[in-house]
Amino acid sequence: MIEDVAPRQAFQALTDDPDAQLVDVRTDAEWTYVGVPDLQSLGKRVLLVPWQSFPSGAPNRDFIAQLGAAGLAQRHPIYFLCRSGVRSLAAAELAGQSGYGRVFNVADGFEGPPDAEGHRGQIAGWKADALPWRQR
């Protein structure tokens, strides 16, 4: 079972543990047009490994190989992030089944659920928690 952690809890873990890594599993379009977490203040970079391709939504069949190619070891604590916490949960589950022993899902993801007007990034998630991020 994958543990959900709040964005602030994930950021604190990334701050406290030099081995902890953040993997953003959204698509290139989301990284480009919505933004990405910024871990420069921690001396780290976000690892961008898409769970699905855009615009087809086809699964990334090389996902686990790309985690390894990004430098992740199975001993690293890995925090997976997507828009709302759904794709990142699936990614964390697959990583766990593939031997990565310390995987977590960032609940509410980068943008969280839509508010009453249908806008994301306002009520929950990385952006709503005012954690560092930037446009790519």
ABEGO torsion letter per residue (X at the ends): XBBBBBAAAAAAAAAABAABBBBBABBAAAAAAAEBBBAAAAGBBBBBBBABBOAAGBBBAAAAAAAAAAGBBAABBBBBBBAAGAAAAAAAAAAAAAGBABBBBBBGEAAEBBBAAGBBGAABEAAAAGBBBBBX
